[in-house]
Amino acid sequence: MSDKVNELEQAILARAEHLAEQYRQQGRTARSDTLREANEKLRLREDREVLVAKALAERAYRRKVQAHELKLQARLDQLRWNLVTGVSQGVEEALRRLVDDKDRYLPMLRAFLAQAAEEAPADELLVEVNERDHAILAADWETFAAEAPDKRLVLADNHIACIGGLRVRTADERVRLDNTFEGRMHRLRVVLYQAIQERLLPPTAEDASATMAST
């Protein structure tokens, strides 16, 4: 009887040991799986953090580049404006010198008058000039006004503020043709500025691309 009890105990102990070993093996496997999953999650988290850090660094770099480009563009715009303004002032100074040269200026003034008289629809026109030119033209206005024989041109008593040139208008103010230097420069300002920029500032890569695309 005791032998059977001993055998039963041994069998129970063996079974218990076997089960314990299975549980230990399952525990080691579960631990290994848990560690592997934790490591994988950690790796994925690190990868995400690296990607986020790269994205933030790239965004910060782009912002710095854009800020630098904006500052550079502002400096270029200011340089462009200074150059255009300087050249425009030079043009005004050249026009003032031209006015002092009667041999060149008076024929130009006659051409302006003939052009305005031809374009104006009325038969009688008032011609306005600055005070300096008025003193010169009033002495021999009939000869000067003969440039437009089909129109009656009257030298107005009032003076206008301009470097040179003239302004022609009808008595009722319905038609006015501005052939002063300032008026002509105003009409040509876009072409003038474009010509100044083309002469002073070389075209950029974007300008070249736009030119090629338009052809």
Secondary structure, DSSP 8 states (H G I E B T S, - for coil): -HHHHHHHHHHHHHHHHHHHHHHHHHHHHHHHHHHHHHHHHHHHHHHHHHHHHHHHHHHHHHHHHHHHHHHHHHHHHHHHHHHHHHHHHHHHHHHHHHHH-HHHHHHHHHHHHHHHHHH--SSEEEEE--HHHHHHHGGGHHHHHTT-TTSEEEE-SS----SSEEEEE-TTSS-EEEEEHHHHHHHTHHHHHHHHHHHHS---HHHHHHHHHH-
